[in-house]
Amino acid sequence: MMSGKHFKAHEVSCCIKYFIFGFNIIFWFLGVAFLGIGLWAWSEKGVLSNISSITDLGGFDPVWLFLVVGGVMFILGFAGCIGALRENSFLLKFFSVFLGIIFFLELTAGVLAFVFKDWIKDQLNFFINNNIRAYRDDIDLQNLIDFTQEYWECCGAFGADDWNLNIYFNCTDSNPSREKCGVPFSCCTKDPAEDVINTQCGYDIRAKTDSEQRTFIYIKGCVPQFEKWLQDNLTVVAGIFIGIALLQIFGICLAQNLVSDIEAVRESSFVEFLAFLMGLGPSVVLCRSQVGPQLKVLFDNCYNPYYGKNQSAK
């Protein structure tokens, strides 16, 4: 009879296993949804039938957000879900390493953003101005810019004159556009009494005096407005990032714990198998090292789990 004092079977924690499975299957489905939305948006814009058009847009295509985020979520969800369900240590290790890399990149980006604030500000200004130039080139980009200007009640990167960078809104004499010297409707201040959005409210507005402009459009730029919003909501933003970081650390720890359980079970099964084989002969015994996972076959003063006592090889 086997002695429980000397030999203890290992088990995979069902709680950890199914928690990781349930958590990651949600991520997996969300990743599929994001990828589906991104591919659908590209198909609507004809990108899938003309791949070269991906590089034609001068500004940022918001569809990339759905594709990149969806791709990362799909890969992580797949590795975590299948790895936990099938007790696949390779997929779980991949999940842990991938999640660790993302955590490290987020931490690095946060530190760099804090240290190089002025550089980040310049890059944000460049990003906005670059997308102002491409405002009419892509409907998704146009909607993103309009949403940004309406939400933060701003116009341009640092002011309405930034719209001079766009060929449809610049004030040059050679510009034949009806929107010449104007701004998009998203720059206009909102009148609560109006039920219908006036898409022509920004026409010719930059040809007027500063005092007249203040009456009809937002004067402040989106970069300073974003900085102000960030300062006002710093606690909430910091809490969200800390929460995400803790979830990532928690996920890494759970995955590593499950990997340890899986490997311990496999090792324990191997020990039992060898013990069974070696227990058939009175002169062969099995010992398990007390200081590590290595297995040792010794011939003197070793414990045989199937005989329940120490034996010496003869």
Secondary structure as the mmCIF struct_conf table of DSSP 4:
data_model
#
loop_
_struct_conf.conf_type_id
_struct_conf.id
_struct_conf.beg_label_comp_id
_struct_conf.beg_label_asym_id
_struct_conf.beg_label_seq_id
_struct_conf.end_label_comp_id
_struct_conf.end_label_asym_id
_struct_conf.end_label_seq_id
TURN_TY1_P TURN_TY1_P1 GLY A 4 HIS A 6
HELX_RH_AL_P HELX_RH_AL_P1 CYS A 14 GLU A 44
TURN_TY1_P TURN_TY1_P2 LYS A 45 SER A 49
HELX_RH_3T_P HELX_RH_3T_P1 ILE A 51 THR A 55
TURN_TY1_P TURN_TY1_P3 ASP A 56 ASP A 56
BEND BEND1 GLY A 58 GLY A 59
TURN_TY1_P TURN_TY1_P4 PRO A 62 PRO A 62
HELX_RH_AL_P HELX_RH_AL_P2 VAL A 63 LEU A 85
TURN_TY1_P TURN_TY1_P5 ARG A 86 GLU A 87
HELX_RH_AL_P HELX_RH_AL_P3 SER A 89 VAL A 115
TURN_TY1_P TURN_TY1_P6 PHE A 116 PHE A 116
HELX_RH_AL_P HELX_RH_AL_P4 LYS A 117 ARG A 133
TURN_TY1_P TURN_TY1_P7 ALA A 134 ASP A 137
HELX_RH_AL_P HELX_RH_AL_P5 ILE A 139 TYR A 151
TURN_TY1_P TURN_TY1_P8 TRP A 152 GLU A 153
BEND BEND2 GLY A 156 GLY A 159
HELX_RH_3T_P HELX_RH_3T_P2 ALA A 160 LEU A 165
BEND BEND3 ASN A 166 ASN A 166
TURN_TY1_P TURN_TY1_P9 ILE A 167 PHE A 169
TURN_TY1_P TURN_TY1_P10 ASP A 173 SER A 174
TURN_TY1_P TURN_TY1_P11 ARG A 178 CYS A 181
HELX_RH_3T_P HELX_RH_3T_P3 PHE A 185 CYS A 187
STRN STRN1 CYS A 188 CYS A 188
HELX_LH_PP_P HELX_LH_PP_P1 THR A 189 LYS A 190
TURN_TY1_P TURN_TY1_P12 PRO A 192 ALA A 193
BEND BEND4 ASP A 195 VAL A 196
TURN_TY1_P TURN_TY1_P13 THR A 199 ASP A 204
HELX_RH_3T_P HELX_RH_3T_P4 ILE A 205 ALA A 207
BEND BEND5 LYS A 208 LYS A 208
HELX_RH_AL_P HELX_RH_AL_P6 ASP A 210 PHE A 216
STRN STRN2 ILE A 217 ILE A 217
BEND BEND6 LYS A 220 LYS A 220
HELX_RH_AL_P HELX_RH_AL_P7 CYS A 222 ASP A 232
TURN_TY1_P TURN_TY1_P14 ASN A 233 ASN A 233
HELX_RH_AL_P HELX_RH_AL_P8 LEU A 234 MET A 278
TURN_TY1_P TURN_TY1_P15 GLY A 279 LEU A 280
BEND BEND7 GLY A 281 GLY A 281
TURN_TY1_P TURN_TY1_P16 PRO A 282 SER A 283
STRN STRN3 CYS A 287 ARG A 288
BEND BEND8 GLN A 290 PRO A 293
STRN STRN4 LEU A 295 LYS A 296
BEND BEND9 PHE A 299 ASN A 301
STRN STRN5 CYS A 302 ASN A 304
TURN_TY1_P TURN_TY1_P17 PRO A 305 GLY A 308
STRN STRN6 LYS A 309 GLN A 311
#
